[in-house]
Amino acid sequence: MPSDVFEPFRINTLELKNRFMRSATWDGSADSTGAVTDGSVAIYRELGKGGAGLIVSGYAFVSANGQAAGRQYGAHNDDMIPGLSRMAEVVHQGGAKIALQIVHSGINSGYLAGIGENLLAVSRMPTVNREHREMTGEEIETIIADFAAAAVRAREAGFDAVQLHGAHGYLMSQFLSPLYNRRDDSWGGTIDNRERFHLEVVRRVRLALGADFPLMIKFGVQDDRERGLTLNDGLQTAQGMEGEGIDAIEVSAGIGTSSQVIREGEAERPYFRERAAAVKKVVKIPVMVVGGIRSLTTARDIVASRDADMVSMCHPFIREPGLIGRWQNGDEAPARCISCNRCMAILQRGEPLECGEERRLREEAATGS
């Protein structure tokens, strides 16, 4: 009999109270240095008591030259540890566990491009109309070391796990994808070379953390763009990461996935489910799936069918941090998120994360319209 989504689950040594996971979500609440603020703590306090077994933080940059956006969390130096500790503490007070997601943005940093920095790229990209240069082998090694150092800071800050960001077109995706990786050295060319960065990061972080500390990855197993990463190559990389010590894989977007996003008015559509099922067939470690999940019925079906071991959500928790608690207490109506994506528009205007529909309703009530 398959396990239910509300039964406990284990990742390496990490004991979770259920199979629900809040996927990493940029919230725009860090200060200008990347440090956690009181606003950040308030967000995670609500998430911690909301019922999900595992909370994954918004992405934290591992290197100063790897920051993706303004007001993004940092894990690039020890000054970040006290704030991160506050975040972990309030999640624990609510009864949940928390992982720190760590990232390097590579060439896809709107933040660094906006302030005129010289972006580091896996390869020179003639189609990119901003200053950038190809990383040297020494710079690649430095960034791998930065991932390991950031992971250790997460453990020192009291986090229960670390998640690498290997999706959404950031640096790990760039190394794996032939769309971005046009190198002719040992880091590029064949899939065996293009996956090397993933395997080296996993190996180095595992060595830094030891065997028992949970290490996960959010993984874009396939690109949705012509001549991009194929599913077969992504599956090979998943197997390779398992061999190097990754403990769990959250299947998400690679490069070129805008058509996958649910739009307002569309029906629930767990669009990475088939890819997660494909990953699950080739690895023995836990697999999570994110994207388009809005109902308890679908979550249960995903786990019961063994397409994934855990169910991960992002947008529903922006409107309802207590969604899982509501479901577990008997109110099984689908998430109130309408997939309007106005929350992301609010962030991109430089404002802290907020549900756009809740804001609209509040403004209508205030004006009496």
C-alpha positions in Angstrom: 0.0 0.0 0.0 1.6 3.3 -1.0 2.4 5.8 1.7 0.1 8.8 2.2 1.4 12.3 1.8 0.8 13.0 5.5 3.0 10.1 6.7 6.6 10.8 7.8 9.4 10.7 5.3 13.2 10.4 5.5 16.0 12.0 3.5 19.4 10.6 4.6 19.3 11.4 8.3 16.5 14.0 8.0 13.2 13.0 9.4 10.2 14.9 7.9 6.7 14.9 9.3 5.1 14.6 5.8 5.9 14.5 2.1 5.1 18.2 1.4 7.8 20.6 0.5 7.8 24.3 0.0 10.0 24.9 -3.1 12.6 27.7 -2.9 11.0 31.1 -3.6 12.7 34.4 -4.1 11.0 36.8 -1.7 13.0 40.1 -2.1 13.3 40.6 1.7 17.1 40.5 2.2 19.0 43.7 2.7 21.5 45.2 0.3 24.3 42.8 1.5 22.2 39.7 1.2 21.5 39.4 4.9 18.2 38.1 6.4 15.9 40.9 7.7 13.0 41.1 10.1 10.8 40.8 7.1 12.5 37.6 6.1 12.0 36.1 9.5 8.3 37.0 9.4 7.9 35.1 6.1 9.6 32.0 7.5 7.8 32.1 10.8 4.5 31.7 8.9 5.9 29.0 6.6 7.4 27.1 9.5 4.0 26.7 11.3 2.1 26.2 8.0 2.2 22.4 8.0 4.8 21.5 5.3 7.4 19.0 6.4 10.3 20.8 4.6 10.8 24.4 3.8 13.5 25.4 1.2 14.8 28.9 1.5 14.9 31.4 -1.3 18.1 31.1 -3.3 21.3 32.3 -1.6 24.3 33.3 -3.7 27.6 31.5 -3.0 29.9 34.1 -4.6 29.7 37.9 -4.8 29.9 37.5 -8.6 27.1 35.0 -8.6 24.2 37.1 -7.3 21.1 36.8 -9.5 18.9 39.6 -8.2 18.7 42.5 -5.7 17.5 41.7 -2.2 18.6 38.1 -2.7 19.8 36.1 0.3 23.6 35.6 0.5 25.6 32.7 1.8 28.9 34.0 0.5 30.6 35.0 3.7 30.3 34.4 7.5 28.5 37.7 8.1 25.4 36.0 6.7 25.3 33.2 9.4 23.6 35.1 12.2 20.6 36.1 10.0 20.4 32.7 8.5 20.3 31.3 12.0 17.3 33.4 12.8 15.5 32.0 9.7 16.2 28.4 10.7 15.2 29.0 14.3 11.7 30.3 13.5 11.0 27.5 11.0 12.0 25.0 13.7 9.8 26.7 16.2 6.9 26.1 13.9 7.6 22.3 13.7 9.1 22.1 10.2 12.6 21.5 8.8 14.5 23.8 6.5 17.1 23.6 3.7 19.2 26.4 2.4 19.2 26.7 -1.4 22.5 27.9 -2.8 23.2 29.2 -6.3 25.6 30.9 -8.6 23.8 32.7 -11.5 26.6 32.8 -14.0 25.7 34.9 -17.0 22.0 35.1 -16.1 22.4 37.8 -13.5 20.1 40.7 -14.1 21.5 42.2 -10.9 25.1 42.3 -11.9 24.4 43.3 -15.5 22.3 46.2 -14.2 25.3 47.7 -12.2 27.8 47.2 -15.0 29.7 44.2 -13.7 31.7 42.0 -16.0 29.7 38.8 -16.0 31.3 35.4 -15.8 30.0 32.9 -18.4 30.5 29.3 -19.0 31.2 30.3 -22.6 31.2 33.4 -24.7 27.6 34.0 -26.0 27.5 36.2 -29.1 23.7 36.6 -28.7 24.1 38.1 -25.2 24.2 41.9 -25.5 26.1 42.7 -22.3 29.7 42.5 -21.3 30.8 39.1 -20.2 33.7 36.7 -20.5 34.4 33.0 -20.4 35.4 31.6 -17.0 38.9 30.3 -16.6 39.6 26.9 -15.1 40.8 28.5 -12.0 37.6 30.5 -11.7 35.6 27.4 -12.1 37.5 25.7 -9.2 37.0 28.8 -7.1 33.2 28.7 -7.6 33.1 25.0 -6.7 34.9 25.9 -3.5 32.4 28.7 -2.9 29.5 26.2 -3.1 31.2 24.0 -0.5 31.9 26.9 1.8 28.3 28.1 1.5 27.0 24.7 2.4 29.1 24.6 5.5 27.7 28.0 6.5 24.2 26.6 6.2 25.0 23.8 8.6 26.6 26.2 11.0 23.5 28.4 10.9 21.3 25.5 12.0 19.8 24.4 8.7 18.7 20.8 8.3 19.8 20.3 4.7 21.3 22.1 1.7 19.8 22.2 -1.8 21.9 23.1 -4.8 20.2 25.2 -7.4 20.7 23.2 -10.7 17.8 24.6 -12.6 16.1 27.6 -14.2 19.1 28.6 -16.4 21.5 29.5 -13.6 25.2 28.4 -13.6 24.7 24.7 -13.1 22.1 24.6 -15.9 24.5 26.6 -18.1 27.3 24.1 -17.7 25.0 21.1 -18.5 23.2 22.7 -21.5 24.8 22.7 -24.9 23.0 26.0 -25.5 25.3 27.7 -23.0 28.3 25.4 -22.8 30.4 25.7 -25.9 33.7 25.0 -24.2 36.3 22.8 -25.9 38.2 21.8 -22.7 37.4 19.2 -20.0 34.3 21.2 -18.9 32.5 21.2 -22.2 31.6 19.3 -25.4 30.4 15.8 -24.6 27.8 15.1 -21.8 30.6 13.5 -19.8 32.4 16.8 -19.8 29.3 19.1 -19.5 28.1 17.1 -16.4 31.5 17.4 -14.7 30.6 20.7 -13.0 27.5 19.1 -11.3 29.5 16.0 -10.2 32.4 18.1 -8.9 30.1 20.4 -6.9 28.2 17.4 -5.4 31.5 15.7 -4.6 33.1 18.8 -3.0 30.0 19.7 -1.0 29.6 16.1 0.2 33.2 16.1 1.3 32.7 19.4 3.2 29.5 18.3 4.9 30.2 14.7 5.7 28.2 11.6 4.8 25.2 12.2 7.1 24.2 15.8 6.3 21.3 15.9 3.8 22.3 17.3 0.4 19.7 17.8 -2.4 19.5 19.5 -5.8 16.7 21.3 -7.7 17.4 19.9 -11.1 16.4 20.9 -14.6 16.6 17.5 -16.1 15.7 18.7 -19.6 15.7 21.9 -21.6 12.7 23.0 -23.5 14.5 24.6 -26.3 15.8 23.2 -29.6 19.3 21.7 -29.3 19.2 22.0 -25.5 19.8 19.4 -22.8 18.0 16.1 -23.7 16.2 14.0 -21.2 18.6 11.1 -21.7 21.6 13.3 -20.9 19.7 14.7 -17.8 19.0 11.2 -16.6 22.7 10.3 -17.0 23.6 13.3 -14.9 21.0 12.4 -12.2 22.6 8.9 -11.9 26.1 10.5 -11.7 25.0 12.8 -8.9 23.6 9.9 -7.0 26.9 8.2 -7.3 28.7 11.2 -5.9 26.4 11.5 -2.8 23.3 13.6 -3.6 20.5 12.5 -1.3 17.4 13.8 -3.2 16.4 15.4 -6.5 13.6 18.0 -7.0 12.7 17.9 -10.7 12.1 21.3 -12.1 12.7 23.5 -15.2 15.9 23.7 -17.2 16.3 26.4 -19.9 13.4 27.6 -22.0 10.4 26.6 -20.0 8.0 29.5 -20.2 5.4 27.4 -22.0 5.2 25.1 -19.0 4.0 27.8 -16.6 0.3 27.7 -15.7 -1.6 30.8 -16.6 -4.5 32.3 -14.9 -7.7 30.4 -15.7 -5.9 27.2 -16.7 -6.7 23.9 -15.0 -4.2 22.3 -12.6 -1.4 20.7 -14.5 1.6 19.1 -12.8 3.8 19.7 -15.9 7.0 18.1 -14.7 5.4 14.9 -13.4 6.5 12.7 -16.4 10.1 13.9 -16.0 10.1 13.2 -12.3 8.8 9.7 -13.0 11.6 9.2 -15.5 14.2 10.3 -12.9 12.7 8.0 -10.3 13.1 5.0 -12.6 16.9 5.5 -12.8 17.8 6.5 -9.2 17.2 5.0 -5.8 17.2 8.2 -3.8 14.0 10.3 -3.1 12.6 12.4 -6.0 10.4 15.5 -5.6 8.3 17.1 -8.3 7.3 20.8 -8.5 5.2 22.8 -10.9 1.5 23.3 -11.4 0.3 21.3 -8.4 -2.8 22.9 -6.7 -4.8 20.1 -5.0 -4.5 17.4 -2.4 -6.0 14.9 -4.8 -3.2 15.4 -7.3 -0.5 15.4 -4.6 -1.8 12.1 -3.3 -2.0 10.6 -6.8 1.6 11.5 -7.6 2.8 9.8 -4.5 0.5 6.8 -4.8 1.5 6.2 -8.4 5.2 6.5 -7.3 5.9 9.2 -9.9 7.6 11.1 -7.1 8.2 10.6 -3.4 7.5 14.2 -2.3 5.3 17.0 -3.6 6.8 20.5 -3.9 4.9 23.7 -4.4 5.9 27.4 -4.7 3.1 29.8 -5.6 0.4 28.3 -3.5 2.4 29.1 -0.3 2.7 32.7 -1.3 -1.0 33.1 -0.8 -1.5 30.4 1.8 1.5 29.7 4.0 -0.8 27.4 6.0 -2.1 25.4 3.1 -0.8 22.0 4.2 -2.2 22.5 7.7 -5.6 23.4 6.2 -5.6 20.2 4.1 -4.5 18.1 7.1 -7.2 19.6 9.3 -9.9 18.5 6.9 -10.5 21.4 4.5 -9.3 19.8 1.3 -10.4 22.5 -1.1 -7.6 23.2 -3.7 -5.1 25.9 -3.1 -6.5 29.5 -3.4 -3.6 30.4 -5.8 -5.2 31.3 -9.2 -1.8 31.2 -11.0 -2.0 34.9 -12.0 1.8 35.3 -11.5 1.2 38.9 -10.3 3.4 38.0 -7.2 6.4 37.8 -9.5 5.5 41.1 -11.1 5.4 42.7 -7.7 8.9 41.4 -6.9 10.3 42.6 -10.2 9.1 46.1 -9.4 11.4 46.0 -6.4 8.7 45.4 -3.8 8.7 42.5 -1.2 6.9 39.3 -2.2 3.1 39.4 -1.9 0.2 37.6 -3.5 -1.1 39.8 -6.3 -4.6 38.6 -6.0 -4.8 39.3 -2.3 -3.4 42.8 -3.0 -6.1 43.3 -5.6 -8.9 42.2 -3.3 -7.6 44.4 -0.5 -7.4 47.5 -2.8 -10.9 46.8 -4.1 -12.2 46.6 -0.6 -10.5 49.8 0.4 -12.0 51.8 -2.6 -15.4 50.1 -2.3 -15.3 49.0 -5.9 
